[in-house]
Structure formats: C-alpha cells, structure tokens
Amino acid sequence: MKILGLETSGQMAGVALVCDGEVACERTFAARMTLNQRLAPEIVELLGGLPRDAELDAIATGIGPGSFTGVRMGVALAKALAHALELPLAGISAPEAIVAAIGAEPGTGVCVLQRARADELYATVLSVGADGIGQEVEPTRVLTLPRALRTAEELLGRAPELFAGDAAAELADQIRSIFREVAVAGEEHQGAPRAGQVARIAAARPERLDAQAAFALTPRYVRASQAERQFGVDLGLRG
C-alpha cells in the first residue's frame, strides 16, 4: 500500500511516501510564511510527478493541534487530493505522530506537551498499543503545566512513564520536580510530528482510512483562532 503523508502543524512541514508500512522517502521544509507556495510543489518533487500518476492507495494528513493556518492548509490540500483522486483519507493527530516516532514499549503512558500560546500547552495523554502507536486517552486540552501534570496522572491512574513534545523537552526540570523518575524525550525528531509517521500510522491502522473523509475530515482546532479571540465570536471551528 502506498500512502502519501502530509504534516503541516509546526514550523517545519513535511511530506512523505510510505510503502507497505515503511517510509520510502520524506521531505521536510520551513513552513512559516511560505507553506502555501511550497506544499504542492514539494509533493510533486517527492512523488517525481503529479499525484494522479503516482498510483497512490491512500492519503494521510496531520490534523493538529498546532499552527492554525498550517493545519488548515494541510487538511484542505489533503481533502482536495483525496476527492480528486477518489482515495481514502485518514486524519492523524500531532501527538499520535510524535509518540509513533519514539518507539515506546506497549502499555507505556505518555503525556505529549506542545507549545500553544503564552503559558498554555496543548496536553494530550496516550497509552502505547502493541503496535507502538499511541491511543489517545482523551482529546487534547489546552492547560497550564501544573494542570497538565495533574490531568495526566488522573487519566492514567498513575504518573506517565514518558513525556514528549517540544514543550516537554523545554520544561523537563519542572516536570521532574513533580515526577522524579519520569523519562522526557529530548531528541529533535521526538519533539515535532513528521509526515512519515502520519502516513505510517495510517498504514498500521487501515480502519482509519475513510472514503468519506474528503468531505468530513476536520482539523483539531483546540484553541480559538486569532479572529475569534479578537472579535469575541465563535465560528464553530472546534467541533
């Protein structure tokens, strides 16, 4: 199975091709201010031609949380390609992709912490399955660090064995002041989601590939957009 993966929620975006569950090729590039210009051409470069000629079986895209504009662009393009090529589509969250890159043991409780805004964090608690892919215990919340730590412990019924994500590495000392024995993933590839992992999860969990997702898939907007905050309106973007 050949799956095209897109991930556009962070400062670095990426596209990847997964063949039979393995990452065959992947491209990463700076997303800030140029994503709308670069995303489609990067896909063409990755595939060595137009997507319609690549004999793809499915598409997978990151749905966030992360950059509001970046996530929106990635999801919109993935839905357009899935519709035009009549392919099933899967939406994979950023925390799922981050955990998939770590290779944690089955049963490991992981708390993924990503930078949101000011002192807020995107906090997601996952339990690693037998295939190394994290199952979210509860959807992402926007929390302060103290509340995120309490919530993770409450949801798992114990302290998480592992923290991951860009904010986790930055806040490792504060995390260990509460949970002394916990591990904190600090490598660069463990802090941000990657397109290869997005597509690999879709390959490992084919039940998530949906023929109707080209019309129904929505980004994971956990926080209100800048326009909603500025004008005090709710556009119904967060489900």
Secondary structure, 3 states (H helix, E strand, C coil): CEEEEEECCCCEEEEEEEECCEEEEEEEEECCCCHHHHHHHHHHHHHCCCHHHCCCCEEEEECCCCCHHHHHHHHHHHHHHHHHHCCCEEEECHHHHHHHCCCCCCCCEEEEEEECCCCCEEEEEEEECCCCCEEECCCCEEECHHHHHHHHHHHHCCCCCEEECHHHHHCHHHHHHHCCCCEECCCHHHCCCCHHHHHHHHHHCHHHCECCHHHHCCCCCCCCCHHHHHHCCCCCCCC
